[in-house]
């Protein structure tokens, strides 16, 4: 088999290198705290939706059922909340 550059391709099992590969990084507790602070700046319902879908992995349908919203309304609210988060992030960077 040839590589994209025309040379021979060598397949090596990743298990052979497990001792030299970096370990997965532990979650940074400060990053989670910062994220919570930024999300808290959203309107309460928007913050609930971002946490439910973006952090907890809940579906839009389940989030909507819990909040008394349609799945489509949840998706629209999530999109708006993410745009708001992007604007907040830009202000924090400046």
C-alpha positions as a Markdown table, in Angstrom:
| # | Residue | x | y | z |
|---|---|---|---|---|
| 1 | Unk | 0.0 | 0.0 | 0.0 |
| 2 | Unk | 1.3 | 3.5 | -0.8 |
| 3 | Unk | 0.9 | 6.7 | 1.2 |
| 4 | Unk | -0.4 | 9.9 | -0.2 |
| 5 | Unk | 3.2 | 11.0 | -0.9 |
| 6 | Unk | 4.0 | 7.9 | -2.9 |
| 7 | Unk | 6.1 | 6.1 | -0.2 |
| 8 | Unk | 5.3 | 2.9 | 1.6 |
| 9 | Unk | 2.7 | 3.1 | 4.2 |
| 10 | Unk | 3.5 | 1.6 | 7.6 |
| 11 | Unk | 0.7 | 0.5 | 9.9 |
| 12 | Unk | 1.6 | 0.5 | 13.6 |
| 13 | Unk | -0.8 | -0.5 | 16.4 |
| 14 | Unk | -1.3 | 2.4 | 18.9 |
| 15 | Unk | -1.0 | -0.1 | 21.7 |
| 16 | Unk | 2.8 | -0.3 | 21.0 |
| 17 | Unk | 3.1 | 3.4 | 21.9 |
| 18 | Unk | 0.7 | 3.7 | 24.9 |
| 19 | Unk | 3.7 | 4.3 | 27.3 |
| 20 | Unk | 4.9 | 7.3 | 25.3 |
| 21 | Unk | 1.6 | 8.9 | 24.3 |
| 22 | Unk | 0.4 | 11.7 | 26.6 |
| 23 | Unk | -2.3 | 10.8 | 29.1 |
| 24 | Unk | -5.7 | 12.6 | 28.5 |
| 25 | Unk | -5.7 | 15.9 | 30.4 |
| 26 | Unk | -7.9 | 16.1 | 33.4 |
| 27 | Unk | -10.7 | 18.6 | 33.1 |
| 28 | Unk | -9.7 | 22.0 | 34.3 |
| 29 | Unk | -11.9 | 23.0 | 37.2 |
| 30 | Unk | -11.3 | 26.7 | 36.5 |
| 31 | Unk | -12.5 | 26.3 | 32.9 |
| 32 | Unk | -15.8 | 24.8 | 34.2 |
| 33 | Unk | -16.2 | 27.6 | 36.7 |
| 34 | Unk | -15.5 | 30.2 | 33.9 |
| 35 | Unk | -18.0 | 28.5 | 31.7 |
| 36 | Unk | -20.7 | 28.5 | 34.4 |
| 37 | Unk | -20.1 | 32.3 | 35.0 |
| 38 | Unk | -20.5 | 33.1 | 31.3 |
| 39 | Unk | -23.6 | 30.9 | 31.0 |
| 40 | Unk | -25.1 | 32.6 | 34.1 |
| 41 | Unk | -25.0 | 35.9 | 32.2 |
| 42 | Unk | -27.7 | 34.5 | 29.8 |
| 43 | Unk | -31.4 | 34.8 | 30.4 |
| 44 | Unk | -32.4 | 32.0 | 32.8 |
| 45 | Unk | -34.3 | 29.9 | 30.2 |
| 46 | Unk | -31.4 | 30.3 | 27.7 |
| 47 | Unk | -29.0 | 29.2 | 30.4 |
| 48 | Unk | -31.1 | 26.1 | 31.1 |
| 49 | Unk | -31.2 | 25.1 | 27.5 |
| 50 | Unk | -27.4 | 25.6 | 27.0 |
| 51 | Unk | -26.7 | 23.5 | 30.1 |
| 52 | Unk | -29.2 | 20.8 | 29.2 |
| 53 | Unk | -28.1 | 20.3 | 25.6 |
| 54 | Unk | -24.5 | 21.5 | 25.6 |
| 55 | Unk | -23.3 | 20.2 | 28.9 |
| 56 | Unk | -25.7 | 17.5 | 30.0 |
| 57 | Unk | -26.1 | 16.0 | 26.5 |
| 58 | Unk | -29.9 | 16.1 | 26.7 |
| 59 | Unk | -31.8 | 16.1 | 23.4 |
| 60 | Unk | -33.8 | 19.1 | 22.2 |
| 61 | Unk | -36.9 | 17.0 | 22.4 |
| 62 | Unk | -36.3 | 16.1 | 26.0 |
| 63 | Unk | -35.3 | 19.6 | 26.9 |
| 64 | Unk | -38.5 | 21.0 | 25.3 |
| 65 | Unk | -40.7 | 18.5 | 27.1 |
| 66 | Unk | -39.2 | 19.4 | 30.4 |
| 67 | Unk | -39.4 | 23.2 | 29.7 |
| 68 | Unk | -42.9 | 23.1 | 28.0 |
| 69 | Unk | -41.4 | 24.1 | 24.6 |
| 70 | Unk | -41.5 | 22.5 | 21.2 |
| 71 | Unk | -38.3 | 20.9 | 19.9 |
| 72 | Unk | -38.1 | 23.6 | 17.2 |
| 73 | Unk | -38.4 | 26.4 | 19.8 |
| 74 | Unk | -35.6 | 24.8 | 21.8 |
| 75 | Unk | -33.4 | 24.7 | 18.8 |
| 76 | Unk | -34.1 | 28.3 | 18.0 |
| 77 | Unk | -33.5 | 29.3 | 21.6 |
| 78 | Unk | -30.2 | 27.3 | 21.7 |
| 79 | Unk | -29.0 | 29.0 | 18.5 |
| 80 | Unk | -29.8 | 32.4 | 19.9 |
| 81 | Unk | -28.1 | 31.6 | 23.2 |
| 82 | Unk | -25.0 | 30.4 | 21.5 |
| 83 | Unk | -24.8 | 33.6 | 19.5 |
| 84 | Unk | -25.2 | 35.5 | 22.7 |
| 85 | Unk | -22.4 | 33.5 | 24.3 |
| 86 | Unk | -20.1 | 34.2 | 21.3 |
| 87 | Unk | -20.8 | 38.0 | 21.7 |
| 88 | Unk | -20.0 | 37.7 | 25.5 |
| 89 | Unk | -16.8 | 35.9 | 24.7 |
| 90 | Unk | -15.7 | 38.6 | 22.2 |
| 91 | Unk | -16.4 | 41.3 | 24.8 |
| 92 | Unk | -14.3 | 39.4 | 27.4 |
| 93 | Unk | -11.4 | 39.0 | 25.0 |
| 94 | Unk | -11.2 | 42.7 | 24.1 |
